[in-house]
């Protein structure tokens, strides 16, 4: 867990260069992130972005990587659910869908 915190800290510390090296304009990032402009620049200067804010910004400046990571997270979650026995049989699924569709 310490490694994850250190990685997060490094990301926050490098946020200025990540934004600067992005092909996305800072004004667009501010607009899409929903962070007020003055707060954005203050947080950028003080390395004060929250984890949710970092995630929003990375989603804006790295959309392909964000989507890849999200897909991989969902695959991992699905595998864990199957291993834990949290699934339904195909026949039960088809029956449920037909019931919902009124067929």
C-alpha positions in Angstrom: 0.0 0.0 0.0 2.9 2.4 0.6 4.1 1.9 -2.9 0.7 3.0 -4.2 0.8 6.2 -2.1 4.3 7.0 -3.2 3.2 6.5 -6.9 0.2 8.8 -6.3 2.4 11.4 -4.7 4.8 11.3 -7.7 1.9 11.7 -10.1 0.6 14.8 -8.2 4.1 16.3 -8.1 4.4 15.8 -11.9 1.0 17.1 -12.7 2.3 20.4 -14.0 4.5 18.7 -16.5 1.8 16.2 -17.5 -0.5 19.0 -18.2 2.1 21.1 -20.0 3.2 18.2 -22.2 -0.4 17.3 -23.0 -1.9 18.3 -26.4 -4.9 19.6 -24.4 -5.1 23.3 -23.5 -5.1 24.1 -19.8 -8.3 26.1 -20.2 -10.0 23.1 -21.6 -8.8 20.9 -18.8 -10.1 23.4 -16.2 -13.4 23.6 -18.0 -13.9 19.8 -18.3 -12.6 19.0 -14.8 -15.1 21.4 -13.1 -12.3 22.8 -10.8 -12.6 26.6 -10.6 -9.7 28.3 -12.4 -8.2 30.0 -9.4 -8.4 26.7 -7.4 -6.9 24.8 -10.3 -3.8 26.9 -10.5 -3.4 27.1 -6.7 -3.6 23.3 -6.5 -1.3 22.9 -9.4 1.3 25.1 -7.7 0.9 23.5 -4.3 0.5 19.9 -5.5 -2.8 19.9 -3.8 -5.1 18.0 -6.1 -7.3 15.3 -4.5 -7.3 11.8 -5.9 -10.7 12.4 -7.6 -9.3 15.6 -9.2 -6.2 13.8 -10.4 -8.4 11.1 -11.9 -10.6 13.7 -13.7 -7.5 15.5 -15.1 -5.9 12.3 -16.3 -9.1 11.2 -17.9 -9.1 14.4 -19.9 -5.4 14.4 -20.9 -5.0 10.6 -21.3 -8.4 9.3 -22.5 -7.1 6.2 -24.2 -5.0 5.1 -21.2 -7.9 5.9 -18.9 -10.3 3.7 -21.0 -7.7 0.9 -21.2 -7.2 1.0 -17.4 -11.0 1.0 -16.8 -11.5 -2.0 -19.1 -8.7 -3.9 -17.4 -10.1 -3.0 -14.0 -13.5 -4.4 -15.0 -12.0 -7.5 -16.4 -10.2 -8.1 -13.2 -13.3 -7.5 -11.2 -15.3 -9.9 -13.4 -12.7 -12.6 -12.9 -12.8 -12.1 -9.2 -16.6 -12.4 -9.2 -16.5 -15.6 -11.2 -13.9 -17.1 -8.9 -16.1 -16.2 -5.9 -19.1 -17.8 -7.6 -21.0 -14.6 -8.2 -22.5 -15.3 -11.5 -25.7 -16.8 -13.0 -26.1 -19.7 -15.4 -26.9 -18.9 -19.0 -30.3 -20.5 -18.9 -31.2 -18.3 -15.9 -30.0 -15.2 -17.6 -32.0 -15.9 -20.8 -35.1 -16.7 -18.7 -34.7 -13.4 -16.8 -34.3 -11.4 -20.0 -37.3 -13.0 -21.6 -39.3 -12.3 -18.5 -38.3 -8.7 -18.5 -39.2 -8.4 -22.2 -42.6 -10.0 -21.6 -41.8 -13.0 -23.9 
